[in-house]
Amino acid sequence: MINKIKAYREKLGISQTALATKCGWEKGQVRLSNYETGSREPKLNDMRIIVSQLNKLGASCSIDDVFPPPG
């Protein structure tokens, strides 16, 4: 799955560690990195958490914006 977590995160000027902390994931930088690179696919609840935190930080995005459906 190709996602746009990194693009939104960088546009906001926030590090992986900072976003992972906002998501409530201890030592979550590796987890977020895996999601960004596509080596792990986030579950729906994690997608919701990521999008929610991006929006709280100033983005204006939906799950489909950050995690575009295939096709």
PDB file with SEQRES, HELIX, SHEET and CRYST1 records, atoms N, CA, C and O in Angstrom:
SEQRES   1 A   71  MET ILE ASN LYS ILE LYS ALA TYR ARG GLU LYS LEU GLY          
SEQRES   2 A   71  ILE SER GLN THR ALA LEU ALA THR LYS CYS GLY TRP GLU          
SEQRES   3 A   71  LYS GLY GLN VAL ARG LEU SER ASN TYR GLU THR GLY SER          
SEQRES   4 A   71  ARG GLU PRO LYS LEU ASN ASP MET ARG ILE ILE VAL SER          
SEQRES   5 A   71  GLN LEU ASN LYS LEU GLY ALA SER CYS SER ILE ASP ASP          
SEQRES   6 A   71  VAL PHE PRO PRO PRO GLY                                      
HELIX    1 AA1 ILE A    5  LEU A   12  1                                   8    
HELIX    2 AA2 GLN A   16  LYS A   22  1                                   7    
HELIX    3 AA3 GLN A   29  THR A   37  1                                   9    
HELIX    4 AA4 LEU A   44  LYS A   56  1                                  13    
HELIX    5 AA5 ILE A   63  VAL A   66  1                                   4    
CRYST1    1.000    1.000    1.000  90.00  90.00  90.00 P 1           1          
ATOM      1  N   MET A   1       0.838  -1.187   0.000  1.00  0.00           N  
ATOM      2  CA  MET A   1       0.000   0.000   0.000  1.00  0.00           C  
ATOM      3  C   MET A   1       0.881   1.248   0.000  1.00  0.00           C  
ATOM      4  O   MET A   1       1.768   1.403   0.840  1.00  0.00           O  
ATOM      5  N   ILE A   2       0.621   2.113  -0.940  1.00  0.00           N  
ATOM      6  CA  ILE A   2       1.333   3.381  -0.991  1.00  0.00           C  
ATOM      7  C   ILE A   2       0.535   4.383  -0.160  1.00  0.00           C  
ATOM      8  O   ILE A   2      -0.684   4.489  -0.295  1.00  0.00           O  
ATOM      9  N   ASN A   3       1.242   5.115   0.701  1.00  0.00           N  
ATOM     10  CA  ASN A   3       0.555   6.110   1.514  1.00  0.00           C  
ATOM     11  C   ASN A   3       1.301   7.436   1.444  1.00  0.00           C  
ATOM     12  O   ASN A   3       2.404   7.523   0.906  1.00  0.00           O  
ATOM     13  N   LYS A   4       0.679   8.453   1.993  1.00  0.00           N  
ATOM     14  CA  LYS A   4       1.240   9.796   1.949  1.00  0.00           C  
ATOM     15  C   LYS A   4       1.518  10.348   3.343  1.00  0.00           C  
ATOM     16  O   LYS A   4       1.497  11.560   3.555  1.00  0.00           O  
ATOM     17  N   ILE A   5       1.776   9.453   4.286  1.00  0.00           N  
ATOM     18  CA  ILE A   5       2.065   9.901   5.651  1.00  0.00           C  
ATOM     19  C   ILE A   5       3.250  10.856   5.639  1.00  0.00           C  
ATOM     20  O   ILE A   5       3.181  11.949   6.202  1.00  0.00           O  
ATOM     21  N   LYS A   6       4.330  10.442   5.001  1.00  0.00           N  
ATOM     22  CA  LYS A   6       5.563  11.238   5.002  1.00  0.00           C  
ATOM     23  C   LYS A   6       5.321  12.611   4.393  1.00  0.00           C  
ATOM     24  O   LYS A   6       5.796  13.613   4.928  1.00  0.00           O  
ATOM     25  N   ALA A   7       4.593  12.676   3.285  1.00  0.00           N  
ATOM     26  CA  ALA A   7       4.338  13.964   2.627  1.00  0.00           C  
ATOM     27  C   ALA A   7       3.581  14.910   3.554  1.00  0.00           C  
ATOM     28  O   ALA A   7       3.935  16.083   3.675  1.00  0.00           O  
ATOM     29  N   TYR A   8       2.547  14.405   4.202  1.00  0.00           N  
ATOM     30  CA  TYR A   8       1.785  15.250   5.127  1.00  0.00           C  
ATOM     31  C   TYR A   8       2.628  15.629   6.344  1.00  0.00           C  
ATOM     32  O   TYR A   8       2.586  16.771   6.801  1.00  0.00           O  
ATOM     33  N   ARG A   9       3.382  14.681   6.861  1.00  0.00           N  
ATOM     34  CA  ARG A   9       4.214  14.937   8.040  1.00  0.00           C  
ATOM     35  C   ARG A   9       5.268  15.997   7.734  1.00  0.00           C  
ATOM     36  O   ARG A   9       5.474  16.922   8.520  1.00  0.00           O  
ATOM     37  N   GLU A  10       5.932  15.859   6.590  1.00  0.00           N  
ATOM     38  CA  GLU A  10       6.972  16.822   6.222  1.00  0.00           C  
ATOM     39  C   GLU A  10       6.384  18.204   5.930  1.00  0.00           C  
ATOM     40  O   GLU A  10       6.998  19.222   6.249  1.00  0.00           O  
ATOM     41  N   LYS A  11       5.201  18.237   5.326  1.00  0.00           N  
ATOM     42  CA  LYS A  11       4.537  19.514   5.061  1.00  0.00           C  
ATOM     43  C   LYS A  11       4.257  20.257   6.367  1.00  0.00           C  
ATOM     44  O   LYS A  11       4.301  21.486   6.413  1.00  0.00           O  
ATOM     45  N   LEU A  12       3.968  19.500   7.425  1.00  0.00           N  
ATOM     46  CA  LEU A  12       3.722  20.083   8.741  1.00  0.00           C  
ATOM     47  C   LEU A  12       5.013  20.375   9.509  1.00  0.00           C  
ATOM     48  O   LEU A  12       4.992  21.049  10.539  1.00  0.00           O  
ATOM     49  N   GLY A  13       6.138  19.861   8.997  1.00  0.00           N  
ATOM     50  CA  GLY A  13       7.424  20.076   9.655  1.00  0.00           C  
ATOM     51  C   GLY A  13       7.580  19.313  10.952  1.00  0.00           C  
ATOM     52  O   GLY A  13       8.187  19.803  11.904  1.00  0.00           O  
ATOM     53  N   ILE A  14       7.024  18.103  10.986  1.00  0.00           N  
ATOM     54  CA  ILE A  14       7.077  17.287  12.210  1.00  0.00           C  
ATOM     55  C   ILE A  14       7.860  15.999  11.940  1.00  0.00           C  
ATOM     56  O   ILE A  14       7.762  15.413  10.862  1.00  0.00           O  
ATOM     57  N   SER A  15       8.627  15.578  12.923  1.00  0.00           N  
ATOM     58  CA  SER A  15       9.436  14.364  12.776  1.00  0.00           C  
ATOM     59  C   SER A  15       8.579  13.116  12.965  1.00  0.00           C  
ATOM     60  O   SER A  15       7.456  13.181  13.467  1.00  0.00           O  
ATOM     61  N   GLN A  16       9.133  11.987  12.554  1.00  0.00           N  
ATOM     62  CA  GLN A  16       8.457  10.710  12.784  1.00  0.00           C  
ATOM     63  C   GLN A  16       8.248  10.488  14.280  1.00  0.00           C  
ATOM     64  O   GLN A  16       7.179  10.052  14.707  1.00  0.00           O  
ATOM     65  N   THR A  17       9.264  10.786  15.061  1.00  0.00           N  
ATOM     66  CA  THR A  17       9.179  10.581  16.508  1.00  0.00           C  
ATOM     67  C   THR A  17       8.068  11.422  17.115  1.00  0.00           C  
ATOM     68  O   THR A  17       7.301  10.941  17.948  1.00  0.00           O  
ATOM     69  N   ALA A  18       7.983  12.678  16.697  1.00  0.00           N  
ATOM     70  CA  ALA A  18       6.959  13.573  17.238  1.00  0.00           C  
ATOM     71  C   ALA A  18       5.559  13.096  16.865  1.00  0.00           C  
ATOM     72  O   ALA A  18       4.660  13.103  17.706  1.00  0.00           O  
ATOM     73  N   LEU A  19       5.364  12.682  15.609  1.00  0.00           N  
ATOM     74  CA  LEU A  19       4.050  12.197  15.194  1.00  0.00           C  
ATOM     75  C   LEU A  19       3.701  10.903  15.924  1.00  0.00           C  
ATOM     76  O   LEU A  19       2.566  10.723  16.366  1.00  0.00           O  
ATOM     77  N   ALA A  20       4.666  10.010  16.049  1.00  0.00           N  
ATOM     78  CA  ALA A  20       4.423   8.752  16.764  1.00  0.00           C  
ATOM     79  C   ALA A  20       4.027   9.021  18.215  1.00  0.00           C  
ATOM     80  O   ALA A  20       3.141   8.359  18.754  1.00  0.00           O  
ATOM     81  N   THR A  21       4.680   9.984  18.835  1.00  0.00           N  
ATOM     82  CA  THR A  21       4.342  10.356  20.211  1.00  0.00           C  
ATOM     83  C   THR A  21       2.923  10.901  20.277  1.00  0.00           C  
ATOM     84  O   THR A  21       2.162  10.541  21.176  1.00  0.00           O  
ATOM     85  N   LYS A  22       2.562  11.761  19.339  1.00  0.00           N  
ATOM     86  CA  LYS A  22       1.199  12.303  19.286  1.00  0.00           C  
ATOM     87  C   LYS A  22       0.175  11.179  19.109  1.00  0.00           C  
ATOM     88  O   LYS A  22      -0.949  11.271  19.603  1.00  0.00           O  
ATOM     89  N   CYS A  23       0.569  10.125  18.405  1.00  0.00           N  
ATOM     90  CA  CYS A  23      -0.325   8.981  18.186  1.00  0.00           C  
ATOM     91  C   CYS A  23      -0.420   8.088  19.410  1.00  0.00           C  
ATOM     92  O   CYS A  23      -1.254   7.184  19.462  1.00  0.00           O  
ATOM     93  N   GLY A  24       0.442   8.342  20.405  1.00  0.00           N  
ATOM     94  CA  GLY A  24       0.406   7.565  21.638  1.00  0.00           C  
ATOM     95  C   GLY A  24       1.197   6.273  21.574  1.00  0.00           C  
ATOM     96  O   GLY A  24       0.954   5.345  22.345  1.00  0.00           O  
ATOM     97  N   TRP A  25       2.145   6.220  20.650  1.00  0.00           N  
ATOM     98  CA  TRP A  25       2.934   5.005  20.483  1.00  0.00           C  
ATOM     99  C   TRP A  25       4.307   5.196  21.099  1.00  0.00           C  
ATOM    100  O   TRP A  25       5.120   5.960  20.578  1.00  0.00           O  
ATOM    101  N   GLU A  26       4.575   4.507  22.206  1.00  0.00           N  
ATOM    102  CA  GLU A  26       5.903   4.544  22.802  1.00  0.00           C  
ATOM    103  C   GLU A  26       6.887   3.905  21.830  1.00  0.00           C  
ATOM    104  O   GLU A  26       6.603   2.870  21.228  1.00  0.00           O  
ATOM    105  N   LYS A  27       8.017   4.523  21.692  1.00  0.00           N  
ATOM    106  CA  LYS A  27       9.045   4.029  20.759  1.00  0.00           C  
ATOM    107  C   LYS A  27       8.421   3.774  19.385  1.00  0.00           C  
ATOM    108  O   LYS A  27       8.764   2.802  18.713  1.00  0.00           O  
ATOM    109  N   GLY A  28       7.514   4.644  18.977  1.00  0.00           N  
ATOM    110  CA  GLY A  28       6.750   4.442  17.755  1.00  0.00           C  
ATOM    111  C   GLY A  28       7.395   4.934  16.489  1.00  0.00           C  
ATOM    112  O   GLY A  28       6.821   4.780  15.411  1.00  0.00           O  
ATOM    113  N   GLN A  29       8.593   5.535  16.582  1.00  0.00           N  
ATOM    114  CA  GLN A  29       9.241   6.047  15.378  1.00  0.00           C  
ATOM    115  C   GLN A  29       9.478   4.925  14.378  1.00  0.00           C  
ATOM    116  O   GLN A  29       9.256   5.113  13.182  1.00  0.00           O  
ATOM    117  N   VAL A  30       9.919   3.773  14.838  1.00  0.00           N  
ATOM    118  CA  VAL A  30      10.171   2.642  13.948  1.00  0.00           C  
ATOM    119  C   VAL A  30       8.859   2.179  13.315  1.00  0.00           C  
ATOM    120  O   VAL A  30       8.803   1.879  12.122  1.00  0.00           O  
ATOM    121  N   ARG A  31       7.823   2.128  14.118  1.00  0.00           N  
ATOM    122  CA  ARG A  31       6.503   1.731  13.625  1.00  0.00           C  
ATOM    123  C   ARG A  31       6.041   2.675  12.510  1.00  0.00           C  
ATOM    124  O   ARG A  31       5.591   2.228  11.454  1.00  0.00           O  
ATOM    125  N   LEU A  32       6.157   3.979  12.756  1.00  0.00           N  
ATOM    126  CA  LEU A  32       5.744   4.965  11.760  1.00  0.00           C  
ATOM    127  C   LEU A  32       6.623   4.880  10.514  1.00  0.00           C  
ATOM    128  O   LEU A  32       6.125   5.000   9.394  1.00  0.00           O  
ATOM    129  N   SER A  33       7.902   4.677  10.701  1.00  0.00           N  
ATOM    130  CA  SER A  33       8.819   4.520   9.572  1.00  0.00           C  
ATOM    131  C   SER A  33       8.413   3.321   8.718  1.00  0.00           C  
ATOM    132  O   SER A  33       8.414   3.398   7.489  1.00  0.00           O  
ATOM    133  N   ASN A  34       8.072   2.224   9.367  1.00  0.00           N  
ATOM    134  CA  ASN A  34       7.631   1.032   8.633  1.00  0.00           C  
ATOM    135  C   ASN A  34       6.357   1.308   7.839  1.00  0.00           C  
ATOM    136  O   ASN A  34       6.207   0.825   6.717  1.00  0.00           O  
ATOM    137  N   TYR A  35       5.444   2.083   8.416  1.00  0.00           N  
ATOM    138  CA  TYR A  35       4.225   2.443   7.700  1.00  0.00           C  
ATOM    139  C   TYR A  35       4.553   3.326   6.490  1.00  0.00           C  
ATOM    140  O   TYR A  35       4.023   3.125   5.398  1.00  0.00           O  
ATOM    141  N   GLU A  36       5.438   4.307   6.706  1.00  0.00           N  
ATOM    142  CA  GLU A  36       5.786   5.233   5.622  1.00  0.00           C  
ATOM    143  C   GLU A  36       6.461   4.517   4.456  1.00  0.00           C  
ATOM    144  O   GLU A  36       6.195   4.831   3.296  1.00  0.00           O  
ATOM    145  N   THR A  37       7.320   3.570   4.757  1.00  0.00           N  
ATOM    146  CA  THR A  37       8.053   2.877   3.691  1.00  0.00           C  
ATOM    147  C   THR A  37       7.251   1.738   3.067  1.00  0.00           C  
ATOM    148  O   THR A  37       7.633   1.195   2.030  1.00  0.00           O  
ATOM    149  N   GLY A  38       6.142   1.382   3.704  1.00  0.00           N  
ATOM    150  CA  GLY A  38       5.321   0.304   3.181  1.00  0.00           C  
ATOM    151  C   GLY A  38       5.768  -1.075   3.604  1.00  0.00           C  
ATOM    152  O   GLY A  38       5.243  -2.072   3.109  1.00  0.00           O  
ATOM    153  N   SER A  39       6.739  -1.158   4.522  1.00  0.00           N  
ATOM    154  CA  SER A  39       7.175  -2.479   4.971  1.00  0.00           C  
ATOM    155  C   SER A  39       6.165  -3.098   5.934  1.00  0.00           C  
ATOM    156  O   SER A  39       6.154  -4.312   6.140  1.00  0.00           O  
ATOM    157  N   ARG A  40       5.317  -2.251   6.521  1.00  0.00           N  
ATOM    158  CA  ARG A  40       4.178  -2.727   7.329  1.00  0.00           C  
ATOM    159  C   ARG A  40       2.956  -1.934   6.914  1.00  0.00           C  
ATOM    160  O   ARG A  40       3.049  -0.750   6.592  1.00  0.00           O  
ATOM    161  N   GLU A  41       1.817  -2.590   6.925  1.00  0.00           N  
ATOM    162  CA  GLU A  41       0.569  -1.910   6.586  1.00  0.00           C  
ATOM    163  C   GLU A  41      -0.206  -1.624   7.866  1.00  0.00           C  
ATOM    164  O   GLU A  41      -0.478  -2.537   8.646  1.00  0.00           O  
ATOM    165  N   PRO A  42      -0.564  -0.354   8.086  1.00  0.00           N  
ATOM    166  CA  PRO A  42      -1.308  -0.051   9.307  1.00  0.00           C  
ATOM    167  C   PRO A  42      -2.731  -0.597   9.262  1.00  0.00           C  
ATOM    168  O   PRO A  42      -3.356  -0.671   8.205  1.00  0.00           O  
ATOM    169  N   LYS A  43      -3.213  -0.970  10.416  1.00  0.00           N  
ATOM    170  CA  LYS A  43      -4.614  -1.392  10.527  1.00  0.00           C  
ATOM    171  C   LYS A  43      -5.486  -0.145  10.472  1.00  0.00           C  
ATOM    172  O   LYS A  43      -5.003   0.973  10.648  1.00  0.00           O  
ATOM    173  N   LEU A  44      -6.769  -0.349  10.227  1.00  0.00           N  
ATOM    174  CA  LEU A  44      -7.698   0.768  10.077  1.00  0.00           C  
ATOM    175  C   LEU A  44      -7.659   1.710  11.280  1.00  0.00           C  
ATOM    176  O   LEU A  44      -7.663   2.929  11.106  1.00  0.00           O  
ATOM    177  N   ASN A  45      -7.621   1.168  12.481  1.00  0.00           N  
ATOM    178  CA  ASN A  45      -7.582   2.025  13.668  1.00  0.00           C  
ATOM    179  C   ASN A  45      -6.324   2.891  13.690  1.00  0.00           C  
ATOM    180  O   ASN A  45      -6.389   4.063  14.059  1.00  0.00           O  
ATOM    181  N   ASP A  46      -5.175   2.323  13.298  1.00  0.00           N  
ATOM    182  CA  ASP A  46      -3.940   3.111  13.245  1.00  0.00           C  
ATOM    183  C   ASP A  46      -4.036   4.189  12.170  1.00  0.00           C  
ATOM    184  O   ASP A  46      -3.537   5.298  12.362  1.00  0.00           O  
ATOM    185  N   MET A  47      -4.670   3.874  11.043  1.00  0.00           N  
ATOM    186  CA  MET A  47      -4.878   4.886  10.001  1.00  0.00           C  
ATOM    187  C   MET A  47      -5.688   6.053  10.551  1.00  0.00           C  
ATOM    188  O   MET A  47      -5.367   7.217  10.312  1.00  0.00           O  
ATOM    189  N   ARG A  48      -6.738   5.725  11.287  1.00  0.00           N  
ATOM    190  CA  ARG A  48      -7.583   6.770  11.879  1.00  0.00           C  
ATOM    191  C   ARG A  48      -6.799   7.631  12.860  1.00  0.00           C  
ATOM    192  O   ARG A  48      -6.944   8.854  12.876  1.00  0.00           O  
ATOM    193  N   ILE A  49      -5.973   6.995  13.674  1.00  0.00           N  
ATOM    194  CA  ILE A  49      -5.157   7.728  14.645  1.00  0.00           C  
ATOM    195  C   ILE A  49      -4.196   8.664  13.919  1.00  0.00           C  
ATOM    196  O   ILE A  49      -4.080   9.833  14.288  1.00  0.00           O  
ATOM    197  N   ILE A  50      -3.511   8.173  12.901  1.00  0.00           N  
ATOM    198  CA  ILE A  50      -2.553   8.983  12.149  1.00  0.00           C  
ATOM    199  C   ILE A  50      -3.256  10.192  11.531  1.00  0.00           C  
ATOM    200  O   ILE A  50      -2.793  11.323  11.679  1.00  0.00           O  
ATOM    201  N   VAL A  51      -4.356   9.960  10.848  1.00  0.00           N  
ATOM    202  CA  VAL A  51      -5.083  11.050  10.188  1.00  0.00           C  
ATOM    203  C   VAL A  51      -5.596  12.052  11.221  1.00  0.00           C  
ATOM    204  O   VAL A  51      -5.512  13.261  11.005  1.00  0.00           O  
ATOM    205  N   SER A  52      -6.116  11.570  12.316  1.00  0.00           N  
ATOM    206  CA  SER A  52      -6.606  12.454  13.366  1.00  0.00           C  
ATOM    207  C   SER A  52      -5.494  13.362  13.889  1.00  0.00           C  
ATOM    208  O   SER A  52      -5.692  14.566  14.051  1.00  0.00           O  
ATOM    209  N   GLN A  53      -4.340  12.784  14.147  1.00  0.00           N  
ATOM    210  CA  GLN A  53      -3.229  13.577  14.672  1.00  0.00           C  
ATOM    211  C   GLN A  53      -2.682  14.547  13.629  1.00  0.00           C  
ATOM    212  O   GLN A  53      -2.318  15.673  13.967  1.00  0.00           O  
ATOM    213  N   LEU A  54      -2.620  14.129  12.371  1.00  0.00           N  
ATOM    214  CA  LEU A  54      -2.189  15.052  11.305  1.00  0.00           C  
ATOM    215  C   LEU A  54      -3.134  16.245  11.253  1.00  0.00           C  
ATOM    216  O   LEU A  54      -2.687  17.385  11.125  1.00  0.00           O  
ATOM    217  N   ASN A  55      -4.428  15.993  11.350  1.00  0.00           N  
ATOM    218  CA  ASN A  55      -5.407  17.084  11.320  1.00  0.00           C  
ATOM    219  C   ASN A  55      -5.283  17.987  12.546  1.00  0.00           C  
ATOM    220  O   ASN A  55      -5.430  19.204  12.429  1.00  0.00           O  
ATOM    221  N   LYS A  56      -5.017  17.414  13.712  1.00  0.00           N  
ATOM    222  CA  LYS A  56      -4.829  18.224  14.922  1.00  0.00           C  
ATOM    223  C   LYS A  56      -3.598  19.114  14.810  1.00  0.00           C  
ATOM    224  O   LYS A  56      -3.520  20.174  15.431  1.00  0.00           O  
ATOM    225  N   LEU A  57      -2.632  18.657  14.000  1.00  0.00           N  
ATOM    226  CA  LEU A  57      -1.397  19.430  13.813  1.00  0.00           C  
ATOM    227  C   LEU A  57      -1.520  20.468  12.695  1.00  0.00           C  
ATOM    228  O   LEU A  57      -0.579  21.220  12.440  1.00  0.00           O  
ATOM    229  N   GLY A  58      -2.676  20.509  12.030  1.00  0.00           N  
ATOM    230  CA  GLY A  58      -2.888  21.548  11.027  1.00  0.00           C  
ATOM    231  C   GLY A  58      -3.165  21.081   9.620  1.00  0.00           C  
ATOM    232  O   GLY A  58      -3.458  21.898   8.747  1.00  0.00           O  
ATOM    233  N   ALA A  59      -3.079  19.787   9.375  1.00  0.00           N  
ATOM    234  CA  ALA A  59      -3.402  19.274   8.040  1.00  0.00           C  
ATOM    235  C   ALA A  59      -4.920  19.279   7.870  1.00  0.00           C  
ATOM    236  O   ALA A  59      -5.670  19.418   8.837  1.00  0.00           O  
ATOM    237  N   SER A  60      -5.341  19.128   6.653  1.00  0.00           N  
ATOM    238  CA  SER A  60      -6.764  18.972   6.364  1.00  0.00           C  
ATOM    239  C   SER A  60      -6.866  17.783   5.427  1.00  0.00           C  
ATOM    240  O   SER A  60      -6.826  17.929   4.206  1.00  0.00           O  
ATOM    241  N   CYS A  61      -7.001  16.591   6.023  1.00  0.00           N  
ATOM    242  CA  CYS A  61      -6.938  15.376   5.212  1.00  0.00           C  
ATOM    243  C   CYS A  61      -7.902  14.325   5.740  1.00  0.00           C  
ATOM    244  O   CYS A  61      -8.345  14.371   6.887  1.00  0.00           O  
ATOM    245  N   SER A  62      -8.210  13.381   4.864  1.00  0.00           N  
ATOM    246  CA  SER A  62      -9.058  12.247   5.211  1.00  0.00           C  
ATOM    247  C   SER A  62      -8.225  10.974   5.112  1.00  0.00           C  
ATOM    248  O   SER A  62      -7.079  11.003   4.663  1.00  0.00           O  
ATOM    249  N   ILE A  63      -8.805   9.872   5.530  1.00  0.00           N  
ATOM    250  CA  ILE A  63      -8.107   8.589   5.384  1.00  0.00           C  
ATOM    251  C   ILE A  63      -7.776   8.335   3.909  1.00  0.00           C  
ATOM    252  O   ILE A  63      -6.681   7.871   3.591  1.00  0.00           O  
ATOM    253  N   ASP A  64      -8.718   8.636   3.009  1.00  0.00           N  
ATOM    254  CA  ASP A  64      -8.463   8.406   1.585  1.00  0.00           C  
ATOM    255  C   ASP A  64      -7.360   9.315   1.039  1.00  0.00           C  
ATOM    256  O   ASP A  64      -6.685   8.950   0.077  1.00  0.00           O  
ATOM    257  N   ASP A  65      -7.166  10.501   1.642  1.00  0.00           N  
ATOM    258  CA  ASP A  65      -6.076  11.391   1.206  1.00  0.00           C  
ATOM    259  C   ASP A  65      -4.718  10.800   1.593  1.00  0.00           C  
ATOM    260  O   ASP A  65      -3.783  10.783   0.792  1.00  0.00           O  
ATOM    261  N   VAL A  66      -4.628  10.323   2.815  1.00  0.00           N  
ATOM    262  CA  VAL A  66      -3.352   9.813   3.336  1.00  0.00           C  
ATOM    263  C   VAL A  66      -3.090   8.386   2.892  1.00  0.00           C  
ATOM    264  O   VAL A  66      -1.944   8.001   2.659  1.00  0.00           O  
ATOM    265  N   PHE A  67      -4.150   7.606   2.776  1.00  0.00           N  
ATOM    266  CA  PHE A  67      -4.050   6.198   2.370  1.00  0.00           C  
ATOM    267  C   PHE A  67      -4.942   6.001   1.140  1.00  0.00           C  
ATOM    268  O   PHE A  67      -6.032   5.437   1.242  1.00  0.00           O  
ATOM    269  N   PRO A  68      -4.472   6.470  -0.024  1.00  0.00           N  
ATOM    270  CA  PRO A  68      -5.331   6.395  -1.226  1.00  0.00           C  
ATOM    271  C   PRO A  68      -5.739   4.955  -1.561  1.00  0.00           C  
ATOM    272  O   PRO A  68      -4.926   4.034  -1.494  1.00  0.00           O  
ATOM    273  N   PRO A  69      -7.007   4.785  -1.920  1.00  0.00           N  
ATOM    274  CA  PRO A  69      -7.436   3.448  -2.319  1.00  0.00           C  
ATOM    275  C   PRO A  69      -6.742   3.022  -3.606  1.00  0.00           C  
ATOM    276  O   PRO A  69      -6.413   3.868  -4.437  1.00  0.00           O  
ATOM    277  N   PRO A  70      -6.516   1.727  -3.783  1.00  0.00           N  
ATOM    278  CA  PRO A  70      -5.859   1.264  -5.010  1.00  0.00           C  
ATOM    279  C   PRO A  70      -6.726   1.572  -6.224  1.00  0.00           C  
ATOM    280  O   PRO A  70      -7.954   1.633  -6.154  1.00  0.00           O  
ATOM    281  N   GLY A  71      -6.028   1.762  -7.338  1.00  0.00           N  
ATOM    282  CA  GLY A  71      -6.765   1.954  -8.570  1.00  0.00           C  
ATOM    283  C   GLY A  71      -6.673   3.308  -9.026  1.00  0.00           C  
ATOM    284  O   GLY A  71      -7.242   3.650 -10.063  1.00  0.00           O  
TER     285      GLY A  71                                                      
END                                                                             
